[in-house]
């Protein structure tokens, strides 16, 4: 789990993102602040959408993460690490941020919070399709993942129906 900065109309916002062991994006959540209430809201939402509590959570060294993890995943092992720690790091999530940032850079930023709240989850869902976590033909499968997985299944269904109509 990690957060990244996103500039919307000249103001910084924080995009919290959770990535599983395979690199699959579980959920993303945009918040105006990088603090305990935002982290707890993200954990609560991600755990509810994924349907399971994590066993191990890797974060950066932000001071509010241990409290949020104790509240929402009390039995989870927590590893707080710096970005450049080679043994265990938030590198998987940081690499995932790179995918998102490369898409946003080409768009030259975001113009409204409403647009960001719609676009950022859609980019995560598209990433799941591009990386093969969701295929266009699997729209009837039960979901095992977070909100991003459900969005990717929805997009896959749209892609599949467009392919049948052409």
N, C-alpha and C positions, 0 to 999 in steps of 0.2 A: 504494500500500500504506500502511496506517495502522492504528493500534490505538485502541481506545476503552476506557473504564473501564466495568465492569459490577459492580454490588454484589450479592454472593450471601451471604446470611446475615450481613450487616453487614461483610463483608470485600471489599475491592476486588480484582477480577481484571481481566485485560487480554484483550480480544477483538481479535485480529489479523484484519484483513480485507484481501483483495486485490480490486480492482475494475479491469476493463479499460477501454479507451478509450470504449466505448459505455455504460459504467455497469453492466455485467453483473458481478455478484459471482462471483468465481472460487472462493474458498474462505474459510472462517473457522476460527479456531483459538483456543481458550480457554487462557490460561496464567496461572499464579499470579504471574508476575514479568514486568517489562518490561526485558528484558536481551538480550544477544547469543545465548545458547542458545535462547531462545524465538523470536527473529527468524529464526535459522538453521533451526530446526525448521519454522517456518511457510513459509519459502522452499522448503525441501526438499519439503515436502508439497504445496505449491501447484504447483510446477514438475512434480512427478511426476503430479499429477492432471490438470493442463492438457495435459500432453504436449508442452510447448514452453517455451523459455527466453525471458524478456522481453527486448525490445530497449531499452526505456526504463523506468526505475523512478522514480516520484516519491514521496518520503517527506517526513516532517517532519525536523527537524534533530537527531533523536536520534543520539547518538554511535556507537551500535553498528550502525546500518544500513549504512554503507559497507563494513564488514568482512563482514557477512552477504551483501551483494550481490556483493562480489569473490569470495567463496567459491562461491556458487550460481549467479550469472549474471555471469561475469567479463567478457563483452563488452558488457554492458548499460550504457547511459548512465544515470547517476544524477543526479537533480536533488533536492537537499535544500532545502526551502523552508519558509517560515513559513506559517501558516494564512491570513494576510491578504495574501499576495503575489498581486497581481492578474494578473501575466503567466502564471506557471505555479504552480499550487498543488495542494495535496492536497484542494482543494475538492470534487472529484467523490466522493472517498472520505468526506469529512466530511459531505456531503449524504446520502450513503448511510447513515452512522451515524445521522443524524436519523430516517430511516425506522425503523430498529431501535429507537432510544431511544423514539420515540413509541409503539411497540407495548409495550415493557417498562414504560413509565410507567403505562399503563392497567392493567397486571397488578400494579402495586405491588411490583415487585421479584421476585427469584427466591429460592427456598427451599433449593435444593441445587445442587451442582456437576453432579451427574448430570442433573438436570432441565435445566440450562443447556446442557450438552453435546448434549442431544437437541433442545432448543427453538431455540437460536440458528441452527443450520444449517437447520432447518425453516423459520424465518422468512426466511432468505436465499432458500431455494428458492421459497417462496410469493411473494417479491418478484419473482423472475424470471418467474413466471407472470403476476403482475399487470402487469408492465411489458411483456409481450408477447415476451420472449425465448424462452419455451417455450409452445407451445399444447397443449391437451389432446389433439389429434389426431396429435401427432408422436412418439408413444412408440416407433416403430420406427426413427427416424432415428439415424444415427451421431452420437456426441456430439463437439462441438467446444467445449470449455470445461473448467471445473474440477469439483470435487466438487459444488459448488452446482448446477451445470447438470445433473449426473446425478441429484441429489436432486429437482430440479424436474421432470425427465422422469418419475421414479417417481411423484411426486405427480400429475402430469398424467395418467399412466396410471390412477391410482386414481380421479381425478375423472372421467375418460372412462368407466371401467367402472361407476361409480356412475350416471352419466347413462344408460347403456345398460340398467341394471337397473330404472330407474324408468319 
